[in-house]
């Protein structure tokens, strides 16, 4: 029986500025990235409603 382990990382992000930081984080993971889940937060501005991603959940499959 094979046991598969996963680790979930929370990555706080400013989508306008953190592309390089996210790339570095992903490249430093030792396992395989299974999925990236954005947390989408609705925001309201003068022009109407919009949405913003304030953090990502990154699921990593741990390989040994």
C-alpha positions in Angstrom: 0.0 0.0 0.0 1.4 3.3 -1.1 0.8 6.3 1.2 0.8 9.7 -0.6 1.5 12.8 1.5 0.6 16.3 0.7 1.5 19.7 2.1 -0.6 22.8 1.7 1.3 26.2 1.6 -0.4 29.6 2.1 1.3 32.2 -0.1 0.2 35.8 0.5 0.4 37.7 -2.7 0.0 41.1 -4.4 -0.8 40.1 -8.0 0.8 43.3 -9.3 4.2 42.9 -7.6 4.9 39.3 -6.6 5.4 37.3 -9.8 9.1 36.9 -9.2 8.6 35.9 -5.5 6.0 33.3 -6.5 8.3 31.9 -9.2 11.1 31.6 -6.7 8.8 29.9 -4.2 7.6 27.4 -6.7 11.1 26.6 -8.0 12.2 25.9 -4.4 9.6 23.3 -3.7 10.9 19.8 -3.5 7.7 18.0 -4.4 5.3 18.2 -7.3 2.7 21.0 -7.4 -0.7 19.4 -7.6 -2.8 22.6 -7.7 -2.9 26.3 -7.0 -6.1 27.6 -5.5 -6.5 31.4 -5.5 -8.5 33.1 -2.7 -10.6 35.6 -4.5 -11.8 38.5 -2.3 -14.6 40.8 -3.7 -13.8 44.5 -3.5 -15.9 47.6 -4.2 -14.6 50.6 -5.9 -16.1 53.8 -7.3 -16.6 52.2 -10.7 -18.4 49.1 -9.2 -17.5 45.7 -7.9 -14.3 43.8 -8.7 -12.3 41.0 -7.2 -8.7 40.7 -6.0 -6.6 37.6 -5.2 -5.0 38.1 -1.7 -3.4 34.7 -1.2 -2.9 31.4 -2.9 -3.1 27.9 -1.5 -0.5 25.7 -3.1 -0.9 21.9 -2.7 2.4 20.0 -3.0 2.7 16.3 -3.3 5.6 15.1 -1.2 7.9 12.6 -2.8 10.5 10.7 -0.9 
